[in-house]
Amino acid sequence: MSPSPPAPSRKPPGGLARPVLWGAGGTALSRVLGLVRDGAIAYVFGASAGYDAFLVALYIPQALRQILGEGGLAAAFLPVYAQAQERGEGEALARSALFALLLLLPAVCGLGVLLAPAYVPVLAAGFSPETMAQSVALARCLFPLIGFISLTALASGILNAHGWFFLPALAPAVLNGGMIVGAVVLSRATTPPVLGLALGALVGGGASVLLLLPPLLPLLRGRGRPWPPHPALREVGWRLTPALGSFVVAELNGLVDNRLASYLAPGSIATLQYAMRLFQLPLGILAVSVSTAALPHLARRVAQGDRDGFRAGLREGFSLTAALLLPALAGLLVLGKPIVALLFERGAFTAGDTARTYAALAGYLSGLWAYALVYLFSRAWFALGKPFRPVLAGAVALGVNIGLNLWWVGIWGTFGLALATGVAGWVHALLLGIPLWHREGGWISLWVLGRVAVAVAGMTGALLLLAPLLSPHGPWVEVGVGVPVGLLLYGALAWALRLIPLLRGGR
């Protein structure tokens, strides 16, 4: 029987700028709501042992959210899906993949609930017996969240391939909304209160799946049965193992940080978490949006045998990461402390917590652009059908991170752990980028990098001159004036330097 014609879909745009903007718009709303969530959690729980217990319990689901939602599943599925679309079999592959995931997830979730007493002590061996018991109970409650996260990740990958970027990027906002309700409302009715936060996360996870169903279902219609599996699922499985391995290695950095921080003062894990939230804000909005848009673009070019188009897409992605991430890095270094104070310093969150969180944030920021490049370069290797290279590079970077963690934690505490993560990011980026340049060179534009550097330097100098005038008036004025001034000044300099036309061409 001849294959059914491909489902109607939006025509994917030729360049990266438009899908990046759509994805960044949805992600920005999600991340802003994430900051509201963190502010609500900081007000209710502060940097406490109870919140430490929740964060450790959430670690595995959160890591899988990063692995599946922002990496492994999409990276493994999309290149194969692009090839299937070229053959008119994309719809059948999507149905088969979704059905296989629905069969697998109940067993995975059940196993996670059963093994919680075994893996939680590995994540935070320094916890007291009371905090450890609480964390195990919360982990059992939260592990089913992995099912919702996995379904959302696959649905997002399918929608990205059809030109939908805004709604999949918005899906995490629903999860954040559930956690806000859990912190502010449900925690008042549960014992311990942090259990309400866990229940809110489950409600938000289920709602995020429902959000994607309306655009997804028309792409799955057809008469073919989802079982037996589509033959291309074997290729997805072959790519999935190293793709997951690559991002698991990256997430192990956080595991090492948490384990070592559990031996420091109470609240140290929470301090790293608050700093990581701000670090992830530009990374999640900008870097993930670029790499998410780049993956289907690069995969299509590989499927069509268009090497020039592949290099052009990679060049555009590289230029966009520089133009978007470097000003964000500079802005957070200059305004990071008042931003932390504005977002979190109330209720149980003290001025001392603000100082410690900003120090950790500064350490993480040393690797901000590096991790953006890791996202992009990993997608490029996945599109090329070389998924094992990111695994090897990540393993080396993990070894560097562990060594620096053990060295610096005794010297600088949480700042040392964060700085080690930033340095390891550069090791990871270089190990991916150098061989990619040797294979598909020509994607670094010195014209773009030079003009970005001039614009960032001008913005940073102005903010440093402005800071002493604003600081006596408190964080509301520092952030309320400093952020828009920085954005407007960088935009004006980018326009004056004709940076935007260069970004569109990537040259």
N, C-alpha and C positions, 0 to 999 in steps of 0.2 A: 504494500500500500504506500502511495506517495506521501511524503510528509506534509502536514498541514501548513498553510502559509503563515509567516510570522505575524504575531499580534500587532495591531496598529499601535504606534507609540509616537511620542514626540521625537522629532529629528534631533539627534544630539548636535550641539553647536560645534563648529569647526575648531575654534580656539578655546583657551582655558579661561579667559577673563570673565565671560558671562556665567558659566557654571560655578566659577569660584565665588562670584558675587552672590549668586543664589544660595550656594551652600554656606557662605560666610554669614549671610543674613539670617538663615535659620539657626545656625550654630550660635551666632551672637545672642539671639533671643534665649536660646537654651543656656548659654553661659551666664548671661545676666541673671536669669532665674536661678542658676546655680549659686551665684553670689548671694542672692536673697536667701536661698536655702542655707548657705553657710552662715550668714548673719543670724538667721533664726536659730540655728543649732548652737552658734557661739553664745547667743543670749540665754538659751535654756540650759546648755550643758557646759559651756566654757571649755577650757583645756583640762578636762577632768579624767579620772581613771575610768569612769563609766563610758565616756565617749571614746577613750582608748580601746575599751573592750568592743564597742560597736565597730570601730574602724578595722580592727583585726578580723572581726567576723565578716565584714563586708569585703575584705581584701580579695578573696578568690572570685566572688561575683564581679567586683569592680575590675580586677585584672582581666577576666574573660570579656568584660565589656570593652576594654581597650583592645584586647587581642582580636575579638570577633568583629566588634563594631567599627574599629578604626584600622583594622589590619588583616588578620589571617584569613577569615572566611571570605571577605570581599576580594582579597588579593588572589586567593586560590580559585574562586568561582568566576570572577569577571573575565579573565583572559579566555577561559574555556567557553564561557557564555558568548563572548564576542565571536569566537569561531563557529559556535553552533548557530548564531544568528545569521552568519554568512551563508550557512547551509540551509536556512529556514527551519531549524530545529530548536530555536531558543525557547519557545513556549513549552515544548515537551520536557526539555532539560529543567526548566524552572519548576514545573509541577513535580517532577521526580525528586528533585533536591529537597523541596519543601516536605514531601511525604516521608523521605528518609529521615529528615530532621525530627519530624513528629514521632517517628518510631524510636529514635535514639534518646531523645531528651528525658523521658520519664525514668529510664534506667540511670542516666547520669545524675539526675537530681536526687534520686533515691540513694545512690551510692554516696553522694556528697553529704547528705544528712546523716547517714550511718557512720561515716568516717570522720565526722567533725571532731570528736574527742582525740583523734590521732593527729590531725593536721594543724589544729589551732595552737597546741603547745609548740609546734615547730616555728610558727610565725612570731610568737611572743613568749619566749622561754622565761623572760624576766618578770612576768606578771605574778602578783600575789595569788594564792589559791582562790580567793573570793572573786577577783577580777577574771581569772582564768575560767572559772565555772560559768560566770556570766557571759563571757565571750563565746564559749562552746554552745550555750543555749541560744544565743543570738545567731550564731553561724547556722545552726539547724533551721532556724526560722527563715533565714535569708537565702539559703542555697537554692530553693526553687526559682529565685530571681534569674538564675542562669538560663532557665528555659525561655523566659520572656526576652532576655537579652539576645539569645541565639536566634530566635524567630525574627526579632527586629533587625538584626544584622543581615540575615539573608534577604528579607524583604527590602531593606535599604539598598543592598547590592543590585538586586534586580531593577529597582526603580532608577538607580543611578545610571545603569546601562541604557535606560530608555529616556534619559534626559531629565529625570526628576531629581533635584538636589535640595530644594528648600524643605519639603516636608520630611524626608528622612533625617535631615540635619536638625529639624525641630523636635523629632521624637524624644530625645533626652530631656527636653523641657517638661514633658509630661511626667517622667520619672522624678525630676526635681520637684515638680508640684506636689507629687505624692509624699515626698520626704518633708516638704514644708508643712503639709497637713499633719504628718506624723509627729513632727517636732513640736508644733504649736498647739495642736488639738489632741491627738491620740495619746501623747505622752502624759497628759493629765489624768487619763483613765486607765493606765496600765502600771503594773509593778513588775520590774523596775520601770521608771519612766522611759528609758531608752528603748524598751520593747515597742513603744508606740512608733518610734522612728523606723524600726525594722518593718512594722506592719504597713506604714505609709509607703516605704520603698516597694513592697510587693504590689500594693494597689497601683502605684505609678507605673511599675513595669508592665503589668497587664494592660493598662490603658495605652501605653506606647505602642503595643502590638495592634490594638484596635484602631489607632490613628492611621496606620498605613494600609489597612485593608481596603478602603474605597478605591485608591488608585491601583492597588496590587491585583485585585481580583480580575479586572478586565484583561490583564496580561497573562493570566493563567487559564483562560477559557480554552476549551478544546475537548474533543471526544476521546483522545488517547488516555489509556490508563497510566497512573503514575508508577505502577509496579507491574512487571519487573523493572529494575532500575534502568534508566537511560544509559547507554554505553559510555557516554561522556562523563558520567559520574566517577568512573574509575580514574580518569584524568584529574578531576577535581580532588579526589582523595589523595592521589599521588602528590599534588601540589599543596594540599592542605597540611600534611604532616610537617614539612619544613617551614611552611608559612607560619603555622602555629608555634613551631619551635623557635623561630626568629623572635616572635613577639613575646613568647614566654620568657626567653632569655632577657629581653628588655624589662619585663615586669619583675623579674627576680631582683633587679636593682632595688625596687621598692621593698621587697621582702627583706633583703639584707638590711636596708635602712631601718625598717620597723623592728627587726630583731635586736639590732644594736641599740636603738633608741629605747627599747623596753628596759634596758639596764640603767638608763639615765634617770633624771628627776621625773616624777609623775607629770603627765601632760606632754612629754617630749614627742610622742607619736602624733599627738594632736597638733603640736607646733609645726612639725613637718607637713602634716596634712593641710593646714591652713595656708602655708607657704606654697605647697604644691598646687593648691586651687588657683592661686593667682598666677603661678607659672604656667598652668595649663590654660589660662584664659586666652592669651594670644596664640598659644600653641594649638589649642582646640579650635578656635575660631578661624585663624588664618592658615596655619600650616596644614591642618587636617583638611580644610576646604580645598587648598591647592592640590594636595595629594589625592583626595577623593575625586576631584575633577580630572586629574591627570591620568589616573589608572584606566578608566574606560577609553580615554583618548589614546594612550600609549598602546593599550591592548588591541584596539582596532587597527592601529598602524602596523603592528607586528602581524596581525592576522592577514592584512592586505599586502604584506611584504614591502611597506613603504618606509625605508630606513631614513630618508631625508625628513619625512613627516615625523618620525619618532624623535630624531634629534631636535627638530624645531619645537616639538612639544616639551621635551626635556629642558631645552634652553628657556622657553617661556616660563616653565615651572620654577627653574632655578632663579631666574630674575625676579619673579613674583615673591618668592620666599625672602630674598634679600630686601626688596623694597617694602615688604609688609612687616617682617620680623625685626629687622634692625632698629627701626624707630620705636617699636614696642619695647624692645629690650632697654634702650636708652631711657625711655619715658618711665618705665618701672623702676629703674635704678635711681632716678632723680626723685620721683614722686611716690615710691613704693611705701615708705613709712607712713605718710599721711593717708594713703589709700588703705593700708591695713587698719590704722586707727579708725578711719571713717566707717569701714565695713564691719569691724569686729569688736572694737573697744567699747563695750557696754555690758551691763549685767555681770556675768561671771568672768568675762575676758578683761584682764587688767593691762595697765601700761607696760608692765614687764613682759606680758605675753606679746604685746605689739613689737617690742624691741627684739625679742627672740625670733618672732615670725619673720620680721623684715631681714634679719641677719641670714636666716635660712633661705629666704627668697633670693637674696643677693647671690648666695652660693649656687642655687639652681639656675639663675639667669646666665651664669657663665656658659652654659650649654644650650641656650634657647635656640639660636640659629642652627646649631649642630643637630638638635633633635628634629627640627623642621626639615633639614636635608636628609636625615635618616628616613623620615616618612617618605619623601620623594624618591630617593635612590632605591629604597626597598621596593616601591611600586614599580620602578623601572625594571629591576631584576626579575620581579614576578611576571611582568608583561613579556619579558624576553624568554621566559621559561627556564630561568635559572634560580629557583627558589632556595637552594641550599646555601648560596653565597651569603645572604643576610643572616642565616643561622650561624655560620662560622664567624662572621664579623661581630655579631652580637655576643657570641661566647667569649671572644677575646676581650671585648669591651666590658663584659661582666667580670672577668678576671681582674681587669684593671680597677674596676669600681670596688670590688671586694678588698683588694690590696690597699687602695687609698682609704677606704672606710676604716679598716683596722688601724691604719697609721694615724689618720686625722681625727677620729672620734675622741681619742684621749686628749688631744690638743685643743680642739675647737668645738667639741660636742655636736649639736645638731647642725651648726654651720659647716663643720667638717664633713658630715655625711652628705649635705646638699652639694657642697663644692665637689666632692668626689663624683657625684652623679653627673654634674656638669662636665667635668673633664672626661669622664667615660663616654659621654655623648660625642665629643670630638673624635675620640679614638674610633668609635663606631662609624661616624660619618666619613672619615678619611678612608677607612678600610672598604667602604662601599663605593665612594666616589672616585678614588684613584683608578681601580680597574675598570669602572664604567667609562671613565675618560679614555682609557687606552682602547676600549672596545668601540665606543661610539662617541668620539671626541667632537669638539666644536660647540659645546652647549654652555660655555662660560663666556659671558659678555663683560669685558672690562669697561666698556663704555657705561653700561648700566651700573656696575658696582661702584665705579668712580663717582658717578652723579648721586647715587644713593648715599655714599659716604659723605659727600659735601652737604647734602640736605640734612642728614642725621646730625652731623657736627653742628650745623647752624641751629637746628632745633634744640640740641642739648645745651649749647652755650647760652641760648636765650633763657631756657628753663633754670639753669644754674644761677644766672644773674637775677632772675625773678624770685627765686626761692626765698632769699632773706627778707624780701619785702612782704611775702605772703605768710610765712611761718608764724609771725606773732598773732595772726588772726585765726589760727586753728585749722584743723584738717578740712573742714567744709570749704573754706575759702581756698586753701592750697590746692585741693583737688578740683573744686568748681571752677577755678580760674586757670590753674596750670594745665589741666587736660585739654580743654578747648583751645587754649593758646598754642600748646604743642601741636595739636592736630592741624590747626589752621596754618601755623608757620611751616610745618613739614609739607602740607599740601601746596602752599604758595611757592616754596622752594622747588618742589617737584615740578610744578607748572613752569616756573622760570627756567629750570634746567632742561625742559622738554623731556622729562622722564617718562611721562605717561605714554606718549607715542612709542618710545623705545620699548616699554613693557609690552605693549600690544604686539610688537614685532618680535620681541625677545632678543633683539640684536644690539 
